[in-house]
Every structure is written in structure tokens, then in C-alpha cells.
């Protein structure tokens, strides 16, 4: 497993790099299919943000699934420890779900939605702050649900392998999942 460690708005000493690499390598042993792990440290220069001054973001590619976690604390090592704990828990959960999915022949998602939920947001100026581009491999809705959970997102755009069309999987208010497909 390849571990890449870098800092954003801060310099990393060798002690912290070695500590981060050992912690991430130990957590990565939970899931042997992990190809690479990217660890990014960043420091907030605003003194008002003392409790979450240091932020650690860990991104890994494990068996074709992206696992991403982040944590913020007042100390860089504490933020790393917190992020590694969540990272290890997410890897363990991904491994268990992949094993369970392979044991079951069919896993069902929620039934069709009864309607579209509307939000009552006031009209504000809309602007795009960030653009993400990624390659989409065909996957089943069950695989998309695993990927969405591993990323910690509330929705996931994917290419459905069964219908060869795009779909959006999203988390509903009750904690269940919904699937939007084109007609």
C-alpha cells in the first residue's frame, strides 16, 4: 500500500510524517485491497477556530471504492488519530458489506419513491464553488450504495450497469435510500 502524506498551509516535520504513515498503514491492514492512501494535513490560520485548527483528510482507493474521511482538532496528532479511527471503521464496514453482498444473491434497495421532496429555500444567488470530474464505471445500485456510504455523501451519481443509464442514489430523511432514474 502506497501512503502519500502532504501538508496544506503548513510544513510537516519527519516525526509527524512517520507517525502518520505508521498509523495509516496499521489501519490499512484491515482491508488488504487498499491500493493507495492520501493523507492531507491542513492548518487554519484564523485564531478564532482554535478547537478545529488542524484538519486531516484521508482518501483511499480500496477494491475500486473510494473511502474518504476528515477530522479537525486543536492538535495535528489528535486530528490524525481521530481521522484514522474513522478511516479504520469505514474500511471495516466496507469489508463487511462486500462480504455480505457476495454471500447474498440479491439485495434490494428501497421501493419507488411516492414523490419528490421539495425544499423551501429562499431565492439566493446561486454560484458554483467547486467542480468535480471523475470517471464512471458501470455499477449496480447496490454497489453505488456502498460507494456512497464509503464516501459519506448524501447522494451519489452513477452509471447503472443494468440499464446503461445514469442514476442518482440519495439518502432520504428517514435514513432510507431513494433512487432517481430517467424515464
Secondary structure, DSSP 8 states (H G I E B T S, - for coil): -EEEEEEESS---HHHHHHHHHHHHHHHTT-TTEEEEEEEEEE---TT--TT-EEEEEEEEETTEEEEEEEEESSHHHHHHHHHHHHHHHHHHHHHHHHHHHHSS--------SS----------------------EE-HHHHHHHHHHHT-SEEEEEETTTSSEEEEEE-TTS-EEEEE--
